[in-house]
Amino acid sequence: MVTKLDRPALLGGAPVRTAPFPAWPQFDEREERNLLDVLHSREWGTHAGGRMLPEFERRFAAYQHAEYGIAVANGSVALETAFFAAGFAPGDEIITTPYTFIATTTAILRAGARPVYVDIEPDTYQIDARQIEAAITPRTKGIVPVHLGGCPADMDRILDVARRHGLLVIEDACQAWGAEWRGRRVGALGDAGTFSFQTSKNITAGEGGIVVTNRRDLYERCWSYRNVGRIPGGAWYQHEILGWNYRLTEFQAAILLAQLERLPEQTRQRTTSARYLNERLARIPGIAPMRLDERVTQHAWHLYMLRYDPAGFQGLPRARFLEALQAEGIPASPGYREPLPAVPAVQRAIRASIADGGASWTPPPLPVTERACTLEAVWLPQNVLLGTREDLDSIVAAIEKIQRHAAELARD
Ligand SMILES: Cc1ncc(COP(=O)(O)O)c(C=O)c1O
């Protein structure tokens, strides 16, 4: 078994590539023009409504097949805003996934509610919707699926169980701009959904976020929450609820408008690249691309995830495989470190949210998430998928090279 990374032997000299993958974020004269337009307008904030911001909200909501969009400072507060609007409150249980960015869980806890975790599917890493019904109790208020990596979760099952039990569905679509489930874009498939525009995201203004919904009541509550409790058409110092200032600036909206124009073409390119990688990598023993449900009519490809099995690499542990891939010039990472209920800060907050101080709570067993985090998952970032065919071939070549060298080492 190969456990050590013997650099010269395993890496075999010169790396497969030294050139960087396409830089991220990308911009051109459209961002420059819009930014200068805002600068000269002297209307930099959006407290008075703005010009770029309402235009972006309208266009992004339409892009996601939603009626309303409420742009906010980032994806984390988009979740908080949506949960506030939906009425998540102390005593509520919210069923969600343990395999996501911590903000999904933190926002549930900030609303005073308690996250209840069900495990993920082993071959998609999305929430295992078949396990949701068994997790429902009289305290369950909602379901928060995450379209992880840009791949829609099983929304048929999620919406069906929510309808039968009278539960709210708030989609964390922070990685899923343009993603579609059976031809309908994610975000407003349930009650509301959230998106992030943070730097690494497929459409970015450095920071930013938005809530989309088809429900007028949720739109109005989100609008107020973002605007320190004001109401549309109300007086400046009239505050009907305790909201907060979660506004974006006009500069961010200016960048986002330009980014949104580029998104459809980039999504097409990422899709073509991901299909090519799926096809090539599926042939390598020990490498398994994620299963694509045929009801996913568009994947946003924020992450290109695959499952690594050391058995195909003479027992080489994932950490060594990743180190070797990075040395070959491929920006691979292991992704999330642990299931969210294993994070001590999350555990403390969950215990504090339970009447008995949490004495009755133990972290749930989540074997599939545990395996993904500690043994199996390999992630590539979205900008890799904007590369050329040669860039994609270099990923395949690097993996094949590591496999070859692992086999040679095992023979020696
Ligand atoms: C699934 C998910 N939810 C929420 C967030 C939070 O978004 P932001 O970083 O914009 O606060 C992110 C972004 O990193 C995310 O990936």
The ligand as an ORCA input file, in Angstrom:
! r2SCAN-3c Opt
* xyz 0 1
  C     -24.234     26.879      0.210
  C     -23.890     28.268      0.687
  N     -24.741     28.899      1.509
  C     -24.473     30.141      1.947
  C     -23.327     30.820      1.589
  C     -23.049     32.161      2.168
  O     -22.825     33.138      1.192
  P     -21.861     34.374      1.474
  O     -20.459     33.873      1.467
  O     -22.151     35.279      0.324
  O     -22.253     34.958      2.767
  C     -22.444     30.193      0.722
  C     -21.232     30.895      0.249
  O     -20.121     30.738      0.493
  C     -22.703     28.884      0.274
  O     -21.852     28.258     -0.532
*
